[in-house]
Amino acid sequence: MNDSHEVSLSKNGPPETVLPPENSIAAESLKEALQKPEEQIRDAVAEVLINWPNDLMAWATLGDFGRDQIESYAAYRVGYHRGLDRLRQSGWKGSGFVLWENVENLGFLRSLEGLAKLSNEIGDIEESERCYHFLKQLDPSYQK
């Protein structure tokens, strides 16, 4: 893991955190998993996570291809919590921007968005609203 972290301390607003990039081999493995026949994608993505359990994009993708709502919800929640850990390791202090425009942030943000959507679908409206509010705080340009 790279010890240098990009955190902007601009006086024009809250700091911005950009997560370090995912492992390039893991990213390539995920790309290959997504090229499998549709009925094999979920298992191929799970195999990526066996080898790289900290890969945020793989957790978000597993959420996208979960066998049911609960599996998807669980995958998004893992990606979200691992993403929070990675944000803190990158200098994030609990506030400030984590923008969608930075590809490095997408695994975390997609997990949080998936968690918001699935929470709503399973009737946990309070959690869904909290997640959507957090997405808007992290990137004010976020649209549902």
N, CA, C and O atoms as a GROMACS GRO file, in nm:
protein
  576
    1MET      N    1   0.084  -0.118   0.000
    1MET     CA    2   0.000   0.000   0.000
    1MET      C    3   0.088   0.124   0.000
    1MET      O    4   0.189   0.128   0.070
    2ASN      N    5   0.052   0.221  -0.077
    2ASN     CA    6   0.126   0.345  -0.088
    2ASN      C    7   0.099   0.431   0.035
    2ASN      O    8  -0.017   0.449   0.074
    3ASP      N    9   0.204   0.484   0.097
    3ASP     CA   10   0.187   0.565   0.217
    3ASP      C   11   0.157   0.711   0.188
    3ASP      O   12   0.125   0.786   0.280
    4SER      N   13   0.165   0.754   0.063
    4SER     CA   14   0.131   0.892   0.031
    4SER      C   15  -0.017   0.900   0.001
    4SER      O   16  -0.071   0.817  -0.072
    5HIS      N   17  -0.084   1.000   0.058
    5HIS     CA   18  -0.227   1.015   0.043
    5HIS      C   19  -0.257   1.155  -0.006
    5HIS      O   20  -0.194   1.252   0.035
    6GLU      N   21  -0.355   1.164  -0.096
    6GLU     CA   22  -0.391   1.292  -0.152
    6GLU      C   23  -0.506   1.352  -0.073
    6GLU      O   24  -0.620   1.305  -0.083
    7VAL      N   25  -0.476   1.454   0.005
    7VAL     CA   26  -0.577   1.527   0.080
    7VAL      C   27  -0.552   1.675   0.055
    7VAL      O   28  -0.446   1.728   0.088
    8SER      N   29  -0.652   1.740  -0.005
    8SER     CA   30  -0.641   1.882  -0.033
    8SER      C   31  -0.685   1.961   0.089
    8SER      O   32  -0.792   1.935   0.145
    9LEU      N   33  -0.604   2.055   0.130
    9LEU     CA   34  -0.638   2.140   0.244
    9LEU      C   35  -0.665   2.283   0.199
    9LEU      O   36  -0.624   2.379   0.264
   10SER      N   37  -0.735   2.297   0.088
   10SER     CA   38  -0.767   2.426   0.030
   10SER      C   39  -0.845   2.511   0.130
   10SER      O   40  -0.929   2.460   0.203
   11LYS      N   41  -0.817   2.639   0.132
   11LYS     CA   42  -0.889   2.731   0.219
   11LYS      C   43  -1.023   2.770   0.157
   11LYS      O   44  -1.099   2.847   0.217
   12ASN      N   45  -1.054   2.718   0.038
   12ASN     CA   46  -1.178   2.751  -0.030
   12ASN      C   47  -1.293   2.656   0.006
   12ASN      O   48  -1.400   2.666  -0.054
   13GLY      N   49  -1.273   2.568   0.098
   13GLY     CA   50  -1.380   2.476   0.136
   13GLY      C   51  -1.324   2.358   0.211
   13GLY      O   52  -1.206   2.356   0.248
   14PRO      N   53  -1.409   2.260   0.234
   14PRO     CA   54  -1.364   2.141   0.307
   14PRO      C   55  -1.253   2.068   0.231
   14PRO      O   56  -1.241   2.082   0.109
   15PRO      N   57  -1.172   1.991   0.303
   15PRO     CA   58  -1.067   1.915   0.235
   15PRO      C   59  -1.128   1.806   0.147
   15PRO      O   60  -1.240   1.760   0.170
   16GLU      N   61  -1.054   1.767   0.046
   16GLU     CA   62  -1.096   1.658  -0.043
   16GLU      C   63  -1.002   1.541  -0.025
   16GLU      O   64  -0.880   1.557  -0.023
   17THR      N   65  -1.059   1.422  -0.014
   17THR     CA   66  -0.978   1.301  -0.002
   17THR      C   67  -0.997   1.218  -0.128
   17THR      O   68  -1.109   1.199  -0.176
   18VAL      N   69  -0.886   1.168  -0.181
   18VAL     CA   70  -0.888   1.076  -0.293
   18VAL      C   71  -0.823   0.947  -0.244
   18VAL      O   72  -0.710   0.947  -0.197
   19LEU      N   73  -0.897   0.838  -0.255
   19LEU     CA   74  -0.844   0.710  -0.210
   19LEU      C   75  -0.729   0.664  -0.298
   19LEU      O   76  -0.723   0.700  -0.416
   20PRO      N   77  -0.639   0.585  -0.243
   20PRO     CA   78  -0.533   0.528  -0.327
   20PRO      C   79  -0.595   0.432  -0.428
   20PRO      O   80  -0.701   0.375  -0.402
   21PRO      N   81  -0.531   0.415  -0.542
   21PRO     CA   82  -0.587   0.324  -0.643
   21PRO      C   83  -0.588   0.179  -0.594
   21PRO      O   84  -0.509   0.140  -0.508
   22GLU      N   85  -0.680   0.101  -0.650
   22GLU     CA   86  -0.686  -0.041  -0.620
   22GLU      C   87  -0.564  -0.110  -0.680
   22GLU      O   88  -0.500  -0.056  -0.770
   23ASN      N   89  -0.532  -0.228  -0.632
   23ASN     CA   90  -0.425  -0.310  -0.686
   23ASN      C   91  -0.452  -0.334  -0.834
   23ASN      O   92  -0.562  -0.375  -0.870
   24SER      N   93  -0.354  -0.311  -0.919
   24SER     CA   94  -0.376  -0.322  -1.064
   24SER      C   95  -0.408  -0.465  -1.107
   24SER      O   96  -0.484  -0.485  -1.202
   25ILE      N   97  -0.351  -0.564  -1.040
   25ILE     CA   98  -0.381  -0.703  -1.074
   25ILE      C   99  -0.525  -0.736  -1.035
   25ILE      O  100  -0.596  -0.806  -1.108
   26ALA      N  101  -0.569  -0.686  -0.920
   26ALA     CA  102  -0.708  -0.706  -0.877
   26ALA      C  103  -0.803  -0.640  -0.976
   26ALA      O  104  -0.905  -0.697  -1.012
   27ALA      N  105  -0.769  -0.519  -1.019
   27ALA     CA  106  -0.854  -0.447  -1.114
   27ALA      C  107  -0.865  -0.524  -1.246
   27ALA      O  108  -0.973  -0.532  -1.304
   28GLU      N  109  -0.755  -0.580  -1.291
   28GLU     CA  110  -0.756  -0.659  -1.415
   28GLU      C  111  -0.838  -0.786  -1.395
   28GLU      O  112  -0.912  -0.825  -1.485
   29SER      N  113  -0.826  -0.850  -1.280
   29SER     CA  114  -0.904  -0.970  -1.251
   29SER      C  115  -1.054  -0.940  -1.246
   29SER      O  116  -1.135  -1.019  -1.294
   30LEU      N  117  -1.089  -0.825  -1.190
   30LEU     CA  118  -1.230  -0.785  -1.186
   30LEU      C  119  -1.281  -0.760  -1.327
   30LEU      O  120  -1.392  -0.799  -1.362
   31LYS      N  121  -1.201  -0.695  -1.407
   31LYS     CA  122  -1.238  -0.669  -1.547
   31LYS      C  123  -1.263  -0.801  -1.621
   31LYS      O  124  -1.360  -0.813  -1.696
   32GLU      N  125  -1.177  -0.899  -1.599
   32GLU     CA  126  -1.193  -1.031  -1.661
   32GLU      C  127  -1.320  -1.100  -1.609
   32GLU      O  128  -1.391  -1.164  -1.685
   33ALA      N  129  -1.347  -1.085  -1.480
   33ALA     CA  130  -1.467  -1.146  -1.421
   33ALA      C  131  -1.594  -1.092  -1.487
   33ALA      O  132  -1.690  -1.165  -1.509
   34LEU      N  133  -1.593  -0.964  -1.517
   34LEU     CA  134  -1.710  -0.900  -1.577
   34LEU      C  135  -1.730  -0.938  -1.723
   34LEU      O  136  -1.834  -0.907  -1.782
   35GLN      N  137  -1.633  -1.003  -1.782
   35GLN     CA  138  -1.645  -1.046  -1.921
   35GLN      C  139  -1.695  -1.191  -1.934
   35GLN      O  140  -1.712  -1.242  -2.044
   36LYS      N  141  -1.716  -1.255  -1.820
   36LYS     CA  142  -1.769  -1.392  -1.819
   36LYS      C  143  -1.916  -1.389  -1.861
   36LYS      O  144  -1.979  -1.283  -1.860
   37PRO      N  145  -1.970  -1.506  -1.898
   37PRO     CA  146  -2.116  -1.512  -1.922
   37PRO      C  147  -2.190  -1.467  -1.797
   37PRO      O  148  -2.145  -1.490  -1.685
   38GLU      N  149  -2.305  -1.404  -1.816
   38GLU     CA  150  -2.376  -1.342  -1.704
   38GLU      C  151  -2.399  -1.435  -1.586
   38GLU      O  152  -2.389  -1.392  -1.471
   39GLU      N  153  -2.429  -1.562  -1.612
   39GLU     CA  154  -2.456  -1.655  -1.503
   39GLU      C  155  -2.331  -1.692  -1.424
   39GLU      O  156  -2.341  -1.756  -1.320
   40GLN      N  157  -2.213  -1.652  -1.472
   40GLN     CA  158  -2.087  -1.681  -1.404
   40GLN      C  159  -2.024  -1.559  -1.336
   40GLN      O  160  -1.927  -1.573  -1.261
   41ILE      N  161  -2.078  -1.443  -1.363
   41ILE     CA  162  -2.015  -1.318  -1.314
   41ILE      C  163  -2.009  -1.314  -1.162
   41ILE      O  164  -1.904  -1.284  -1.106
   42ARG      N  165  -2.119  -1.342  -1.094
   42ARG     CA  166  -2.121  -1.331  -0.948
   42ARG      C  167  -2.012  -1.416  -0.885
   42ARG      O  168  -1.940  -1.369  -0.797
   43ASP      N  169  -1.999  -1.541  -0.929
   43ASP     CA  170  -1.897  -1.629  -0.873
   43ASP      C  171  -1.757  -1.583  -0.909
   43ASP      O  172  -1.664  -1.596  -0.829
   44ALA      N  173  -1.740  -1.530  -1.030
   44ALA     CA  174  -1.608  -1.480  -1.072
   44ALA      C  175  -1.567  -1.358  -0.988
   44ALA      O  176  -1.450  -1.343  -0.953
   45VAL      N  177  -1.662  -1.271  -0.957
   45VAL     CA  178  -1.634  -1.154  -0.873
   45VAL      C  179  -1.601  -1.200  -0.730
   45VAL      O  180  -1.511  -1.145  -0.667
   46ALA      N  181  -1.674  -1.299  -0.680
   46ALA     CA  182  -1.645  -1.353  -0.547
   46ALA      C  183  -1.504  -1.409  -0.542
   46ALA      O  184  -1.435  -1.397  -0.441
   47GLU      N  185  -1.459  -1.471  -0.650
   47GLU     CA  186  -1.323  -1.525  -0.658
   47GLU      C  187  -1.220  -1.412  -0.651
   47GLU      O  188  -1.114  -1.428  -0.590
   48VAL      N  189  -1.249  -1.299  -0.712
   48VAL     CA  190  -1.160  -1.183  -0.702
   48VAL      C  191  -1.147  -1.142  -0.555
   48VAL      O  192  -1.037  -1.112  -0.508
   49LEU      N  193  -1.259  -1.141  -0.484
   49LEU     CA  194  -1.257  -1.101  -0.343
   49LEU      C  195  -1.184  -1.201  -0.255
   49LEU      O  196  -1.129  -1.163  -0.151
   50ILE      N  197  -1.183  -1.327  -0.293
   50ILE     CA  198  -1.106  -1.425  -0.217
   50ILE      C  199  -0.957  -1.388  -0.222
   50ILE      O  200  -0.885  -1.403  -0.123
   51ASN      N  201  -0.913  -1.339  -0.336
   51ASN     CA  202  -0.772  -1.302  -0.354
   51ASN      C  203  -0.740  -1.160  -0.307
   51ASN      O  204  -0.628  -1.133  -0.264
   52TRP      N  205  -0.836  -1.070  -0.316
   52TRP     CA  206  -0.816  -0.929  -0.278
   52TRP      C  207  -0.936  -0.882  -0.196
   52TRP      O  208  -1.020  -0.807  -0.248
   53PRO      N  209  -0.947  -0.924  -0.071
   53PRO     CA  210  -1.066  -0.893   0.010
   53PRO      C  211  -1.082  -0.746   0.045
   53PRO      O  212  -1.186  -0.707   0.098
   54ASN      N  213  -0.983  -0.664   0.017
   54ASN     CA  214  -0.994  -0.520   0.046
   54ASN      C  215  -1.029  -0.438  -0.077
   54ASN      O  216  -1.030  -0.315  -0.070
   55ASP      N  217  -1.056  -0.502  -0.189
   55ASP     CA  218  -1.084  -0.431  -0.314
   55ASP      C  219  -1.226  -0.374  -0.311
   55ASP      O  220  -1.324  -0.448  -0.318
   56LEU      N  221  -1.236  -0.243  -0.301
   56LEU     CA  222  -1.366  -0.177  -0.286
   56LEU      C  223  -1.453  -0.192  -0.410
   56LEU      O  224  -1.574  -0.211  -0.398
   57MET      N  225  -1.393  -0.183  -0.528
   57MET     CA  226  -1.472  -0.196  -0.650
   57MET      C  227  -1.528  -0.336  -0.663
   57MET      O  228  -1.640  -0.354  -0.712
   58ALA      N  229  -1.453  -0.436  -0.619
   58ALA     CA  230  -1.504  -0.574  -0.624
   58ALA      C  231  -1.623  -0.591  -0.529
   58ALA      O  232  -1.719  -0.661  -0.563
   59TRP      N  233  -1.619  -0.530  -0.411
   59TRP     CA  234  -1.733  -0.539  -0.320
   59TRP      C  235  -1.856  -0.471  -0.381
   59TRP      O  236  -1.966  -0.524  -0.373
   60ALA      N  237  -1.837  -0.355  -0.440
   60ALA     CA  238  -1.950  -0.285  -0.505
   60ALA      C  239  -2.006  -0.370  -0.618
   60ALA      O  240  -2.128  -0.378  -0.636
   61THR      N  241  -1.918  -0.434  -0.693
   61THR     CA  242  -1.961  -0.516  -0.805
   61THR      C  243  -2.032  -0.642  -0.757
   61THR      O  244  -2.132  -0.684  -0.817
   62LEU      N  245  -1.983  -0.702  -0.649
   62LEU     CA  246  -2.054  -0.817  -0.592
   62LEU      C  247  -2.194  -0.775  -0.549
   62LEU      O  248  -2.290  -0.851  -0.567
   63GLY      N  249  -2.206  -0.656  -0.494
   63GLY     CA  250  -2.339  -0.604  -0.460
   63GLY      C  251  -2.429  -0.595  -0.583
   63GLY      O  252  -2.548  -0.625  -0.576
   64ASP      N  253  -2.372  -0.553  -0.694
   64ASP     CA  254  -2.450  -0.540  -0.818
   64ASP      C  255  -2.499  -0.676  -0.868
   64ASP      O  256  -2.605  -0.685  -0.930
   65PHE      N  257  -2.422  -0.781  -0.842
   65PHE     CA  258  -2.453  -0.914  -0.895
   65PHE      C  259  -2.493  -1.014  -0.787
   65PHE      O  260  -2.490  -1.135  -0.810
   66GLY      N  261  -2.532  -0.965  -0.671
   66GLY     CA  262  -2.571  -1.055  -0.563
   66GLY      C  263  -2.688  -1.145  -0.602
   66GLY      O  264  -2.769  -1.109  -0.688
   67ARG      N  265  -2.696  -1.261  -0.539
   67ARG     CA  266  -2.801  -1.358  -0.570
   67ARG      C  267  -2.939  -1.312  -0.523
   67ARG      O  268  -3.041  -1.355  -0.576
   68ASP      N  269  -2.941  -1.224  -0.424
   68ASP     CA  270  -3.068  -1.170  -0.375
   68ASP      C  271  -3.039  -1.037  -0.306
   68ASP      O  272  -2.924  -0.994  -0.296
   69GLN      N  273  -3.144  -0.973  -0.260
   69GLN     CA  274  -3.130  -0.841  -0.198
   69GLN      C  275  -3.038  -0.844  -0.076
   69GLN      O  276  -2.958  -0.752  -0.056
   70ILE      N  277  -3.049  -0.946   0.005
   70ILE     CA  278  -2.970  -0.951   0.128
   70ILE      C  279  -2.822  -0.972   0.098
   70ILE      O  280  -2.737  -0.910   0.162
   71GLU      N  281  -2.790  -1.057   0.003
   71GLU     CA  282  -2.649  -1.074  -0.034
   71GLU      C  283  -2.593  -0.943  -0.092
   71GLU      O  284  -2.481  -0.904  -0.059
   72SER      N  285  -2.672  -0.877  -0.176
   72SER     CA  286  -2.627  -0.749  -0.231
   72SER      C  287  -2.607  -0.646  -0.120
   72SER      O  288  -2.506  -0.576  -0.117
   73TYR      N  289  -2.705  -0.638  -0.030
   73TYR     CA  290  -2.696  -0.545   0.083
   73TYR      C  291  -2.569  -0.570   0.163
   73TYR      O  292  -2.497  -0.477   0.198
   74ALA      N  293  -2.542  -0.697   0.193
   74ALA     CA  294  -2.424  -0.732   0.272
   74ALA      C  295  -2.295  -0.694   0.200
   74ALA      O  296  -2.203  -0.642   0.262
   75ALA      N  297  -2.288  -0.719   0.071
   75ALA     CA  298  -2.168  -0.685  -0.006
   75ALA      C  299  -2.147  -0.534  -0.008
   75ALA      O  300  -2.035  -0.486   0.013
   76TYR      N  301  -2.254  -0.458  -0.032
   76TYR     CA  302  -2.241  -0.312  -0.031
   76TYR      C  303  -2.197  -0.262   0.107
   76TYR      O  304  -2.114  -0.171   0.117
   77ARG      N  305  -2.251  -0.322   0.214
   77ARG     CA  306  -2.214  -0.279   0.349
   77ARG      C  307  -2.067  -0.306   0.377
   77ARG      O  308  -2.000  -0.223   0.437
   78VAL      N  309  -2.017  -0.421   0.334
   78VAL     CA  310  -1.874  -0.451   0.353
   78VAL      C  311  -1.791  -0.349   0.276
   78VAL      O  312  -1.694  -0.295   0.331
   79GLY      N  313  -1.827  -0.322   0.151
   79GLY     CA  314  -1.752  -0.223   0.072
   79GLY      C  315  -1.755  -0.085   0.135
   79GLY      O  316  -1.655  -0.014   0.136
   80TYR      N  317  -1.870  -0.048   0.188
   80TYR     CA  318  -1.883   0.081   0.255
   80TYR      C  319  -1.792   0.088   0.379
   80TYR      O  320  -1.720   0.186   0.396
   81HIS      N  321  -1.796  -0.013   0.464
   81HIS     CA  322  -1.715  -0.009   0.586
   81HIS      C  323  -1.565  -0.020   0.557
   81HIS      O  324  -1.485   0.048   0.621
   82ARG      N  325  -1.528  -0.102   0.462
   82ARG     CA  326  -1.386  -0.108   0.424
   82ARG      C  327  -1.344   0.024   0.362
   82ARG      O  328  -1.230   0.067   0.379
   83GLY      N  329  -1.434   0.087   0.291
   83GLY     CA  330  -1.405   0.218   0.233
   83GLY      C  331  -1.386   0.325   0.339
   83GLY      O  332  -1.296   0.408   0.328
   84LEU      N  333  -1.469   0.322   0.443
   84LEU     CA  334  -1.450   0.417   0.554
   84LEU      C  335  -1.312   0.398   0.617
   84LEU      O  336  -1.243   0.495   0.647
   85ASP      N  337  -1.274   0.272   0.637
   85ASP     CA  338  -1.141   0.244   0.693
   85ASP      C  339  -1.032   0.301   0.603
   85ASP      O  340  -0.938   0.363   0.651
   86ARG      N  341  -1.046   0.280   0.474
   86ARG     CA  342  -0.945   0.328   0.380
   86ARG      C  343  -0.944   0.481   0.374
   86ARG      O  344  -0.837   0.542   0.363
   87LEU      N  345  -1.061   0.543   0.384
   87LEU     CA  346  -1.065   0.690   0.388
   87LEU      C  347  -0.988   0.742   0.509
   87LEU      O  348  -0.909   0.836   0.498
   88ARG      N  349  -1.013   0.682   0.623
   88ARG     CA  350  -0.943   0.726   0.745
   88ARG      C  351  -0.792   0.706   0.732
   88ARG      O  352  -0.715   0.791   0.776
   89GLN      N  353  -0.750   0.595   0.672
   89GLN     CA  354  -0.608   0.571   0.650
   89GLN      C  355  -0.549   0.673   0.552
   89GLN      O  356  -0.428   0.696   0.551
   90SER      N  357  -0.636   0.732   0.472
   90SER     CA  358  -0.591   0.830   0.372
   90SER      C  359  -0.597   0.973   0.423
   90SER      O  360  -0.576   1.067   0.346
   91GLY      N  361  -0.627   0.990   0.552
   91GLY     CA  362  -0.625   1.123   0.610
   91GLY      C  363  -0.761   1.188   0.628
   91GLY      O  364  -0.769   1.299   0.679
   92TRP      N  365  -0.868   1.122   0.587
   92TRP     CA  366  -1.002   1.176   0.602
   92TRP      C  367  -1.037   1.181   0.749
   92TRP      O  368  -1.017   1.083   0.821
   93LYS      N  369  -1.089   1.292   0.795
   93LYS     CA  370  -1.117   1.312   0.938
   93LYS      C  371  -1.267   1.309   0.969
   93LYS      O  372  -1.310   1.362   1.072
   94GLY      N  373  -1.346   1.248   0.882
   94GLY     CA  374  -1.489   1.238   0.909
   94GLY      C  375  -1.572   1.343   0.839
   94GLY      O  376  -1.695   1.340   0.847
   95SER      N  377  -1.507   1.435   0.771
   95SER     CA  378  -1.579   1.534   0.691
   95SER      C  379  -1.490   1.574   0.574
   95SER      O  380  -1.369   1.550   0.574
   96GLY      N  381  -1.551   1.636   0.478
   96GLY     CA  382  -1.478   1.676   0.359
   96GLY      C  383  -1.526   1.597   0.238
   96GLY      O  384  -1.601   1.501   0.250
   97PHE      N  385  -1.480   1.640   0.123
   97PHE     CA  386  -1.528   1.582  -0.001
   97PHE      C  387  -1.458   1.452  -0.038
   97PHE      O  388  -1.338   1.434  -0.016
   98VAL      N  389  -1.537   1.362  -0.094
   98VAL     CA  390  -1.490   1.238  -0.156
   98VAL      C  391  -1.572   1.232  -0.286
   98VAL      O  392  -1.685   1.184  -0.288
   99LEU      N  393  -1.512   1.281  -0.393
   99LEU     CA  394  -1.587   1.308  -0.515
   99LEU      C  395  -1.595   1.190  -0.611
   99LEU      O  396  -1.502   1.109  -0.622
  100TRP      N  397  -1.709   1.181  -0.679
  100TRP     CA  398  -1.731   1.078  -0.780
  100TRP      C  399  -1.636   1.094  -0.898
  100TRP      O  400  -1.605   0.995  -0.965
  101GLU      N  401  -1.591   1.213  -0.925
  101GLU     CA  402  -1.506   1.236  -1.043
  101GLU      C  403  -1.370   1.168  -1.032
  101GLU      O  404  -1.300   1.153  -1.132
  102ASN      N  405  -1.332   1.126  -0.914
  102ASN     CA  406  -1.205   1.056  -0.893
  102ASN      C  407  -1.229   0.906  -0.897
  102ASN      O  408  -1.293   0.850  -0.807
  103VAL      N  409  -1.179   0.840  -0.999
  103VAL     CA  410  -1.203   0.698  -1.020
  103VAL      C  411  -1.162   0.615  -0.898
  103VAL      O  412  -1.222   0.511  -0.872
  104GLU      N  413  -1.063   0.660  -0.824
  104GLU     CA  414  -1.018   0.588  -0.705
  104GLU      C  415  -1.127   0.579  -0.597
  104GLU      O  416  -1.124   0.488  -0.514
  105ASN      N  417  -1.221   0.672  -0.598
  105ASN     CA  418  -1.327   0.678  -0.498
  105ASN      C  419  -1.450   0.595  -0.535
  105ASN      O  420  -1.538   0.576  -0.451
  106LEU      N  421  -1.456   0.547  -0.658
  106LEU     CA  422  -1.580   0.487  -0.707
  106LEU      C  423  -1.624   0.361  -0.633
  106LEU      O  424  -1.743   0.343  -0.610
  107GLY      N  425  -1.531   0.275  -0.595
  107GLY     CA  426  -1.571   0.154  -0.523
  107GLY      C  427  -1.643   0.186  -0.393
  107GLY      O  428  -1.746   0.128  -0.362
  108PHE      N  429  -1.587   0.280  -0.318
  108PHE     CA  430  -1.650   0.323  -0.192
  108PHE      C  431  -1.785   0.388  -0.218
  108PHE      O  432  -1.885   0.353  -0.156
  109LEU      N  433  -1.788   0.484  -0.310
  109LEU     CA  434  -1.911   0.557  -0.336
  109LEU      C  435  -2.020   0.467  -0.394
  109LEU      O  436  -2.137   0.481  -0.359
  110ARG      N  437  -1.984   0.376  -0.483
  110ARG     CA  438  -2.082   0.282  -0.538
  110ARG      C  439  -2.136   0.190  -0.428
  110ARG      O  440  -2.254   0.156  -0.429
  111SER      N  441  -2.050   0.150  -0.334
  111SER     CA  442  -2.096   0.068  -0.222
  111SER      C  443  -2.194   0.145  -0.136
  111SER      O  444  -2.297   0.091  -0.096
  112LEU      N  445  -2.164   0.269  -0.107
  112LEU     CA  446  -2.254   0.353  -0.026
  112LEU      C  447  -2.386   0.376  -0.098
  112LEU      O  448  -2.492   0.370  -0.036
  113GLU      N  449  -2.380   0.402  -0.226
  113GLU     CA  450  -2.503   0.423  -0.303
  113GLU      C  451  -2.586   0.294  -0.308
  113GLU      O  452  -2.708   0.297  -0.293
  114GLY      N  453  -2.519   0.181  -0.331
  114GLY     CA  454  -2.590   0.053  -0.331
  114GLY      C  455  -2.654   0.024  -0.197
  114GLY      O  456  -2.767  -0.025  -0.191
  115LEU      N  457  -2.584   0.055  -0.090
  115LEU     CA  458  -2.638   0.037   0.044
  115LEU      C  459  -2.763   0.125   0.063
  115LEU      O  460  -2.861   0.080   0.122
  116ALA      N  461  -2.758   0.248   0.014
  116ALA     CA  462  -2.874   0.337   0.022
  116ALA      C  463  -2.994   0.279  -0.053
  116ALA      O  464  -3.105   0.277   0.000
  117LYS      N  465  -2.970   0.232  -0.174
  117LYS     CA  466  -3.080   0.178  -0.255
  117LYS      C  467  -3.138   0.051  -0.193
  117LYS      O  468  -3.260   0.036  -0.183
  118LEU      N  469  -3.050  -0.041  -0.150
  118LEU     CA  470  -3.098  -0.168  -0.094
  118LEU      C  471  -3.166  -0.145   0.040
  118LEU      O  472  -3.264  -0.213   0.072
  119SER      N  473  -3.117  -0.051   0.120
  119SER     CA  474  -3.184  -0.020   0.247
  119SER      C  475  -3.327   0.024   0.220
  119SER      O  476  -3.419  -0.017   0.291
  120ASN      N  477  -3.345   0.106   0.120
  120ASN     CA  478  -3.479   0.151   0.084
  120ASN      C  479  -3.565   0.032   0.040
  120ASN      O  480  -3.680   0.020   0.080
  121GLU      N  481  -3.507  -0.054  -0.044
  121GLU     CA  482  -3.583  -0.168  -0.096
  121GLU      C  483  -3.628  -0.265   0.013
  121GLU      O  484  -3.735  -0.323   0.004
  122ILE      N  485  -3.546  -0.282   0.116
  122ILE     CA  486  -3.584  -0.376   0.222
  122ILE      C  487  -3.660  -0.308   0.336
  122ILE      O  488  -3.689  -0.371   0.438
  123GLY      N  489  -3.692  -0.180   0.320
  123GLY     CA  490  -3.775  -0.110   0.416
  123GLY      C  491  -3.702  -0.037   0.526
  123GLY      O  492  -3.765   0.014   0.619
  124ASP      N  493  -3.570  -0.030   0.520
  124ASP     CA  494  -3.493   0.043   0.621
  124ASP      C  495  -3.474   0.186   0.570
  124ASP      O  496  -3.365   0.227   0.530
  125ILE      N  497  -3.583   0.261   0.574
  125ILE     CA  498  -3.587   0.395   0.516
  125ILE      C  499  -3.491   0.490   0.587
  125ILE      O  500  -3.427   0.572   0.522
  126GLU      N  501  -3.482   0.479   0.718
  126GLU     CA  502  -3.393   0.566   0.796
  126GLU      C  503  -3.247   0.549   0.751
  126GLU      O  504  -3.175   0.647   0.733
  127GLU      N  505  -3.204   0.423   0.732
  127GLU     CA  506  -3.068   0.396   0.685
  127GLU      C  507  -3.049   0.449   0.543
  127GLU      O  508  -2.945   0.507   0.511
  128SER      N  509  -3.148   0.429   0.460
  128SER     CA  510  -3.141   0.476   0.322
  128SER      C  511  -3.123   0.628   0.318
  128SER      O  512  -3.037   0.678   0.246
  129GLU      N  513  -3.204   0.698   0.394
  129GLU     CA  514  -3.195   0.845   0.397
  129GLU      C  515  -3.059   0.891   0.450
  129GLU      O  516  -3.001   0.986   0.400
  130ARG      N  517  -3.009   0.822   0.553
  130ARG     CA  518  -2.879   0.857   0.610
  130ARG      C  519  -2.770   0.839   0.505
  130ARG      O  520  -2.682   0.924   0.491
  131CYS      N  521  -2.776   0.729   0.430
  131CYS     CA  522  -2.675   0.704   0.327
  131CYS      C  523  -2.683   0.807   0.214
  131CYS      O  524  -2.580   0.858   0.170
  132TYR      N  525  -2.804   0.837   0.169
  132TYR     CA  526  -2.818   0.938   0.063
  132TYR      C  527  -2.769   1.074   0.110
  132TYR      O  528  -2.706   1.148   0.034
  133HIS      N  529  -2.798   1.108   0.236
  133HIS     CA  530  -2.750   1.234   0.292
  133HIS      C  531  -2.596   1.237   0.295
  133HIS      O  532  -2.534   1.338   0.262
  134PHE      N  533  -2.536   1.126   0.335
  134PHE     CA  534  -2.391   1.115   0.340
  134PHE      C  535  -2.331   1.129   0.200
  134PHE      O  536  -2.229   1.196   0.182
  135LEU      N  537  -2.394   1.066   0.100
  135LEU     CA  538  -2.346   1.080  -0.038
  135LEU      C  539  -2.346   1.227  -0.082
  135LEU      O  540  -2.252   1.272  -0.147
  136LYS      N  541  -2.450   1.299  -0.045
  136LYS     CA  542  -2.460   1.441  -0.082
  136LYS      C  543  -2.356   1.525  -0.007
  136LYS      O  544  -2.304   1.622  -0.062
  137GLN      N  545  -2.324   1.488   0.116
  137GLN     CA  546  -2.220   1.558   0.191
  137GLN      C  547  -2.082   1.533   0.129
  137GLN      O  548  -2.000   1.624   0.120
  138LEU      N  549  -2.060   1.410   0.087
  138LEU     CA  550  -1.930   1.375   0.029
  138LEU      C  551  -1.909   1.440  -0.106
  138LEU      O  552  -1.797   1.479  -0.140
  139ASP      N  553  -2.014   1.453  -0.184
  139ASP     CA  554  -2.006   1.516  -0.316
  139ASP      C  555  -2.136   1.592  -0.340
  139ASP      O  556  -2.236   1.532  -0.378
  140PRO      N  557  -2.135   1.725  -0.318
  140PRO     CA  558  -2.257   1.805  -0.331
  140PRO      C  559  -2.324   1.796  -0.467
  140PRO      O  560  -2.442   1.830  -0.480
  141SER      N  561  -2.252   1.750  -0.569
  141SER     CA  562  -2.313   1.736  -0.701
  141SER      C  563  -2.387   1.603  -0.718
  141SER      O  564  -2.445   1.577  -0.823
  142TYR      N  565  -2.385   1.518  -0.614
  142TYR     CA  566  -2.448   1.386  -0.623
  142TYR      C  567  -2.598   1.401  -0.648
  142TYR      O  568  -2.665   1.483  -0.585
  143GLN      N  569  -2.649   1.321  -0.740
  143GLN     CA  570  -2.792   1.314  -0.770
  143GLN      C  571  -2.836   1.168  -0.759
  143GLN      O  572  -2.768   1.079  -0.810
  144LYS      N  573  -2.946   1.142  -0.694
  144LYS     CA  574  -3.002   1.006  -0.685
  144LYS      C  575  -3.032   0.953  -0.822
  144LYS      O  576  -3.080   0.840  -0.836
   0.00000   0.00000   0.00000
